[in-house]
Amino acid sequence: MLSSFITPASIKVGLESSEKEESFAELLEILVAKNPDLNRREAMDALIAREEKMSTAVFPFVAVPHALCSSAGSTMVAMGISRSGIEFESPEPESNPEHPVVNVIFEILFEEKDTETHLHLLRDILEIVSRQDFVQNVLQAKTSQEVYDLIESMEF
């Protein structure tokens, strides 16, 4: 369940970043605050390397940047909301060259031993964001507690 990996403190309503990599760094600071042993350089390099393989803009208005990071200690999630949107690469540039604008970002770091947890978490995120009104409701939320409550109410 997604709500067991995040708290209102790991949700940032009103990302300040306007660029993709800046948003990765901004969300990474939330994860470092939660886990001071997390290696920023390793995590950032892993997130960028994963994004270069294929865009993580996986659903309209939603991206899920995720990467293997040995210093994570366990699976870690931060969520950010950008009302103005952040441009990502298309996950299928050959068939859809347009750059999607992302408003909701779930950033996930996990250790190699947590691969199964990571896959379940991705599935849970995709189930929630596929709900018709999820993005709209998140963008209307004023606090991280409201976003957290929304996520918790949508979980099965």
Disulfide bonds with the S-S distance in Angstrom:
none
